[in-house]
Every structure is written in structure tokens, then in C-alpha cells.
Amino acid sequence: MEKRTDIKSLSLEELTQELTGLGEKAFRAKQLYEWMHVKLARGFDEMTNLSKGFREKCRELYAYTALQAVRVQESRLDGTRKFLFELWDGNVVESVWMRYKHGNSVCISSQVGCRMGCSFCASTLDGLERNLLPSEMLDQIYAVTLLTGERVSNVVVMGTGEPLDNYENLLKFIRLLTDEYGLHISQRNVTVSTCGIVPGMRRLADEGLQITLALSLHAVTDEKRRKLMPVAKSYSIRELMEACAYYFKQTGRRITFEYSLVGGVNDTDEDAAGLAALAGPLHCHVNLIPVNPIKERDYVRSESARIRAFQDKLEKYKINNTIRREMGRDIDGACGQLRRRHVKTLETP
């Protein structure tokens, strides 16, 4: 970020210290914090109960994150909306707004690009550009709230990027999002998805949070997982399961296994039995995901009959599971597709 302090990434305590250091009264911090995180102001000019002189001083001293939507796609099938937001440096990130019976969910990105290299994912094709700041993660939610005119009740950090590869900024984001003086979204309504960075999973378990951890598993043997996910070369399934058990022990929060079904790769009855063997002892919820095909890869989604057979096998072993409801199939469904297409369009002479 530019050298000015990123004011929207400061906690209320940090903001209070910052402003009192400038000779301002402590209550100014509360006012400013409310404008940023409750009223969702898009800039200092909107903060009408702050003096013009103080707002001018803030403009000079602080960078203010307010993402701009450069593209919005709306599904004709289910109303899902996909947003492409431009950042201060010209990079773009994706966010997805989904309406469910239990409330509105937003899936946000944690990085520009990704370096994890999962072989069925569009997000990682061009590698990692940079980490997102806490304010840039937050403002995806704030901007979507303003653009839809509807409150967000659930947040999923499952868009572009590996959240645990941006650990400090992720943690700050969660604390700001769930802060009682901000949007105050319940920690239990926040899900963080990881491809399995074991040290980060263990560290997160000790943070005293009540968020849901989702593990992108996608295979039940080390050999098969290494072909799909390069991170598996660093951490074995045994190490992953030990980290999951530790997370559950420390937090009491049930882990979710994300399992993308790739036709002819990881969707056999044997795979289902192996998945049940891993999920059962941990009392995990299994989220089955028919994979979104991307043109740069050869992978195809499993056939409907095979998906049902796979689920039946899990049911036989009494494994709690769901098949993810496909949202926005007609609007660049897979993570990273919209951003990649936008970038490639800009690169074409």
C-alpha cells in the first residue's frame, strides 16, 4: 500500500492511540470508526459530524480503502452476483454475493492471485501477485453491502488466495469484522478455507476464535492429493488430520472437509470409503463440490449418477454431508475465472 497509514485496517484501540497522538479527543476515534465500519462511508467527505479541518487532516495522513466495482455479473438462474473490484494499485479481486434462506453470504478473496498451484483451480494459474490488507478484505463486504442494499450475515474466505498464506492480515480482518463496534458479524458465521497449511491451522486453533475452519481435502491418499495439490508435498494427510483434531480440541468447532469431485480422478467408491474413514473420527461435515471445469485444465466434473453414488456411500458410513448447491453457474462460476478473463482482456492489444 502507499506509505500513508491504512486507516481502515486499524482496530478501535489503535485508531484511538493514533488520533490522541495527533492531539484529538478520544471520542473522535469512535466517531471515525463508526463511519468506516458501521455507516460504511466511502471517504472522509461523507463524515459530516467531523469538522472540515479534521477531515482534511485525515485525507493528508491516511490512505482510505474504498473498492470500486469494475464489473458486476448477475446470475439469471438464482440471483447470485459476482463482483470484480479494483484495488488502489490497479489489481482486481473477485467477491461473490449469494442469497440463501438463512441470510446473505459473501465469499471474499484474501490475495490477488494464489501461489498454491492446485491443479483444478483458475485462481492460481498466474501465481501470486500480492496479499490483501485487512481493509481490502473488509471492504469487499462493505462494498457488496452497499451495492446490493442488503445486510450480509455470513462471510466465507474462500475466494481467490490461500487465507493462511496471509495470516496476520487475515487475523486482523476477522477481529475487525466481528468487533462489537463494527459490523459485528458473529464469529460462528465466518468460515475460513485452507488448502492445508498445517502450521497455520495449528496457530489459528490457539487464537481463541469461534470461526469455522474448512479444509480443502479433495483426495484421501497422499499420492492422489499430491497430483491435485502441490501443498500436499509439504504436509501429509496424517499431519492434516492431526491438525484438524487439534483445531477441534482447542475450539470445539467442527471442521468442514471441502471435497471437489473430479470425474475419474477422486470419485470412486473406494475414495468415498477413504473419505468416510478420515471424516468419521473427527465428526467432520463433508461438503461435496462438483468441480467447475476451466479451459486451461483437462479436469471434468463427475457425472450426476456418480455424485449421487458417492454421497450414498458417505451416508452408509453415517457421514454428515451436503452437495454444494451450485450458485451462479452462468457467471464464471469457478474462483478466479472472472479476474483472469478481465486481466487477459486488458493484456490483449
Residue pairs with C-beta under 8 A, 6 or more apart in sequence:
1 63
1 88
1 133
2 63
2 88
4 61
4 62
4 63
5 18
5 61
5 62
5 63
6 62
6 63
6 65
6 133
6 134
6 135
7 15
7 18
7 32
7 36
7 58
7 62
7 63
7 64
7 135
8 36
8 37
8 64
8 65
8 134
8 135
8 138
8 139
9 65
9 133
9 134
9 135
9 138
9 169
9 172
9 176
10 18
11 172
11 175
11 176
11 179
12 29
12 30
12 33
12 179
12 181
15 29
15 32
15 33
16 26
16 29
16 30
18 29
19 26
19 28
19 29
19 32
20 26
20 29
22 57
22 61
24 54
28 50
28 54
30 181
31 47
31 49
31 50
32 47
32 50
32 58
33 181
33 182
34 181
35 41
35 46
35 47
35 50
37 138
37 142
37 176
37 179
37 181
37 182
37 183
38 181
38 182
38 183
39 46
40 142
40 145
40 146
41 47
42 66
42 146
43 64
43 66
44 50
44 55
44 58
44 59
44 64
45 55
47 55
50 58
58 64
63 88
65 88
65 133
65 135
65 136
65 138
65 139
66 139
66 143
67 85
67 86
67 87
67 136
67 139
67 140
67 143
68 85
68 86
69 83
69 84
69 85
69 86
69 143
69 147
70 84
70 85
70 86
70 92
70 342
71 83
71 84
71 338
71 342
72 81
72 82
72 83
72 84
72 147
73 81
73 82
73 328
73 331
73 332
73 338
74 80
74 81
74 82
74 331
75 81
75 82
75 327
75 328
75 329
75 330
75 331
76 330
77 328
77 329
77 330
78 98
78 99
78 327
78 328
79 99
80 96
80 97
80 98
80 99
80 327
80 328
80 331
81 96
81 97
81 144
81 147
81 148
81 328
81 331
82 94
82 95
82 96
82 97
82 328
82 331
82 332
82 338
83 94
83 95
83 96
83 97
83 140
83 143
83 144
83 147
84 92
84 93
84 94
84 338
84 339
84 342
85 92
85 93
85 94
85 95
85 139
85 140
85 143
86 92
87 93
87 112
87 132
87 136
91 112
91 129
91 130
92 112
92 339
92 342
92 343
93 109
93 112
93 132
93 136
93 140
93 159
93 160
93 339
94 109
94 159
94 160
94 335
94 336
94 338
94 339
95 106
95 107
95 108
95 109
95 140
95 141
95 143
95 144
95 159
96 106
96 107
96 159
96 327
96 328
97 104
97 105
97 106
97 144
97 148
97 152
98 104
98 105
98 106
98 107
98 327
98 328
99 150
100 154
102 153
102 154
103 151
103 152
103 153
103 154
104 148
104 150
104 151
104 152
104 153
104 154
105 152
105 153
105 154
105 155
105 156
106 140
106 141
106 144
106 152
106 154
106 155
106 156
107 156
107 157
107 158
107 159
108 137
108 140
108 141
108 155
108 156
108 157
108 159
109 132
109 137
109 140
109 159
109 160
109 161
110 131
110 132
110 137
110 157
110 159
110 160
110 161
110 162
110 163
110 165
110 166
110 169
110 170
111 128
111 129
111 130
111 131
111 132
111 160
111 161
111 162
111 165
111 166
112 128
112 129
112 130
112 131
112 132
112 160
112 161
113 123
113 124
113 126
113 127
113 128
113 129
113 130
113 160
113 161
114 121
114 123
114 124
114 127
114 128
114 160
114 161
114 162
114 165
114 336
115 124
115 127
115 128
115 162
115 165
116 124
116 162
116 165
116 195
116 229
116 230
116 231
117 124
117 229
117 230
117 231
118 124
118 195
118 216
118 218
118 228
118 229
118 230
118 231
119 227
119 228
119 229
119 297
119 299
120 218
120 228
120 260
120 262
120 291
120 294
120 297
120 299
121 294
121 334
121 335
121 336
122 294
122 296
122 334
122 335
122 336
122 337
122 340
123 159
123 160
123 161
123 335
123 336
123 339
124 336
125 296
125 336
125 340
126 340
126 343
128 161
128 165
131 161
131 165
131 166
131 169
132 161
132 166
132 169
133 169
134 169
134 172
134 173
134 176
137 157
137 169
137 170
137 173
138 173
138 176
138 177
141 152
141 155
141 177
141 183
144 152
145 151
145 152
152 183
152 185
153 185
153 189
154 185
154 189
154 190
154 191
155 177
155 185
155 189
155 190
155 191
156 190
156 191
156 193
157 163
157 170
157 173
157 190
157 191
157 192
157 193
158 191
158 192
158 193
158 214
158 335
159 335
160 335
160 336
160 339
162 194
162 195
162 197
163 170
163 192
163 193
163 194
164 170
164 192
164 194
164 197
164 200
164 201
164 204
165 197
165 200
167 200
167 203
167 204
170 192
171 207
174 187
174 190
174 192
174 209
174 211
176 182
177 183
177 185
177 190
178 184
178 185
178 186
178 187
178 190
187 209
187 210
187 211
188 210
188 211
188 212
190 211
190 212
191 211
191 212
191 213
191 214
191 256
192 204
192 211
192 212
192 213
192 214
193 214
193 215
193 216
193 258
194 200
194 201
194 213
194 214
194 215
194 216
195 216
195 229
195 231
196 215
196 216
196 217
196 229
196 231
196 232
196 235
196 240
196 243
197 231
197 235
198 234
198 235
198 239
198 240
198 243
201 213
201 215
201 240
201 243
201 244
201 246
201 247
202 243
202 246
202 247
204 213
204 247
205 243
205 246
205 247
205 249
205 250
205 251
206 250
209 251
210 251
210 253
211 253
212 253
212 254
212 255
212 256
213 244
213 247
213 253
213 255
213 256
214 255
214 256
214 257
214 258
214 287
215 240
215 244
215 255
215 256
215 257
215 258
216 229
216 258
216 260
217 225
217 240
217 257
217 258
217 259
217 275
217 278
218 225
218 228
218 229
218 258
218 259
218 260
218 262
218 266
219 225
219 227
219 228
219 229
219 232
219 266
219 271
220 237
220 266
220 271
220 274
220 275
220 277
220 278
221 237
221 274
222 232
222 236
222 237
224 265
224 266
225 232
225 237
226 232
226 233
228 262
228 265
228 266
235 243
237 278
241 278
241 282
244 255
244 282
244 284
245 281
245 282
247 253
247 255
248 254
248 255
248 282
248 283
254 283
254 284
254 285
255 282
255 284
255 285
256 284
256 285
256 286
256 287
257 275
257 278
257 279
257 284
257 285
257 286
257 287
258 287
258 289
259 266
259 275
259 286
259 287
259 288
259 289
260 266
260 289
260 290
260 291
261 267
261 288
261 289
261 290
261 291
261 301
261 302
261 306
261 307
261 310
262 291
262 299
262 300
262 301
262 302
263 291
263 299
263 300
263 301
263 302
263 303
263 306
264 300
264 302
265 299
267 302
267 306
267 307
267 310
269 309
269 310
269 313
271 310
272 309
272 310
272 313
272 314
273 313
273 317
275 286
275 314
275 319
276 313
276 314
276 317
276 319
277 317
278 284
279 286
279 314
279 319
280 317
280 318
280 319
283 320
284 319
284 320
285 320
285 321
285 322
286 314
286 319
286 320
286 321
286 322
287 321
287 322
287 324
288 307
288 310
288 311
288 314
288 321
288 322
288 323
288 324
289 323
289 324
290 301
290 302
290 307
290 323
290 324
290 326
291 299
291 300
291 301
291 302
292 301
292 333
292 334
292 337
293 299
293 300
293 301
293 334
294 334
294 337
302 310
307 323
311 321
311 323
314 321
315 321
326 333
327 333
331 338
332 338
332 341
